[in-house]
Amino acid sequence: INGTSLIADLRATPPLTREDLERVQVPVLALYGEHSDLRERGAALLGGLANFQIRIFEGCTHAILWEATSRLREEMALFLAEQMSEKS
């Protein structure tokens, strides 16, 4: 994250609305820390998607990028591999 524009990009990007999410036509993977203050709201917002998966990182807060970097990378790689195998 250091040395990237992630924080500035997040600040400059308006949050997605339910209407925005209803137009999503691709599989979605949501990763939340068990103790994230956004977990319940995010799960409720995304729960209506047709192809939605959620992974909860036990013992983590909202900062899973720092708290569980390796597991986050593994979960994302597994999800992407699953998507690629379904396309084949």
C-alpha positions as CSV (number, residue, x, y, z in Angstrom):
1,I,0.0,0.0,0.0
2,N,2.9,2.3,0.8
3,G,4.0,3.9,-2.4
4,T,0.7,3.3,-4.2
5,S,-2.3,5.5,-4.9
6,L,-4.7,3.2,-3.1
7,I,-5.6,5.5,-0.2
8,A,-6.1,8.5,-2.5
9,D,-8.1,6.3,-4.9
10,L,-10.3,5.1,-2.1
11,R,-10.9,8.7,-0.9
12,A,-11.8,9.8,-4.4
13,T,-14.1,7.0,-5.3
14,P,-17.8,7.2,-4.2
15,P,-19.2,4.2,-2.5
16,L,-21.1,1.7,-4.5
17,T,-24.9,1.8,-4.1
18,R,-27.2,-1.2,-4.1
19,E,-28.2,-0.3,-7.7
20,D,-24.6,-0.3,-8.7
21,L,-24.1,-3.8,-7.2
22,E,-27.3,-5.1,-8.8
23,R,-25.7,-4.6,-12.2
24,V,-22.6,-6.7,-11.4
25,Q,-22.6,-9.8,-13.6
26,V,-19.4,-11.4,-12.5
27,P,-18.5,-13.5,-9.5
28,V,-17.7,-11.5,-6.4
29,L,-15.5,-12.5,-3.5
30,A,-15.8,-10.4,-0.3
31,L,-13.1,-10.6,2.3
32,Y,-13.8,-9.3,5.8
33,G,-12.1,-9.4,9.1
34,E,-14.2,-11.0,11.9
35,H,-14.1,-7.8,13.8
36,S,-14.4,-5.4,10.9
37,D,-16.8,-2.5,11.5
38,L,-18.0,-2.9,7.9
39,R,-18.6,-6.6,7.8
40,E,-22.3,-6.8,8.5
41,R,-23.2,-3.8,6.3
42,G,-21.1,-5.2,3.4
43,A,-22.5,-8.6,3.7
44,A,-26.0,-7.2,3.7
45,L,-25.3,-5.0,0.7
46,L,-23.6,-7.8,-1.3
47,G,-25.9,-10.6,-0.2
48,G,-28.4,-10.0,-3.0
49,L,-25.8,-10.8,-5.7
50,A,-26.3,-13.9,-7.8
51,N,-22.7,-15.1,-7.6
52,F,-21.3,-13.9,-4.2
53,Q,-18.9,-15.5,-1.8
54,I,-17.7,-14.2,1.5
55,R,-14.7,-15.2,3.6
56,I,-14.3,-14.1,7.2
57,F,-10.8,-13.8,8.6
58,E,-11.0,-14.9,12.2
59,G,-9.3,-12.6,14.7
60,C,-8.8,-9.8,12.2
61,T,-10.3,-6.3,12.1
62,H,-10.9,-4.3,8.9
63,A,-7.2,-4.2,8.3
64,I,-6.8,-7.7,6.8
65,L,-4.3,-6.4,4.2
66,W,-1.8,-6.0,7.1
67,E,-3.1,-8.6,9.6
68,A,-3.4,-11.5,7.2
69,T,-1.5,-10.7,4.0
70,S,-0.6,-14.3,3.2
71,R,-4.0,-15.7,3.8
72,L,-5.6,-12.8,1.8
73,R,-3.3,-13.6,-1.1
74,E,-4.1,-17.3,-0.9
75,E,-7.9,-16.7,-0.8
76,M,-7.7,-14.4,-3.8
77,A,-5.5,-16.8,-5.8
78,L,-7.9,-19.7,-5.0
79,F,-10.9,-17.7,-6.1
80,L,-9.3,-16.6,-9.3
81,A,-8.2,-20.1,-10.1
82,E,-11.7,-21.4,-9.5
83,Q,-13.1,-18.7,-11.9
84,M,-10.5,-19.6,-14.5
85,S,-11.3,-23.3,-14.3
86,E,-15.0,-22.6,-14.6
87,K,-14.3,-20.7,-17.8
88,S,-12.4,-23.6,-19.4
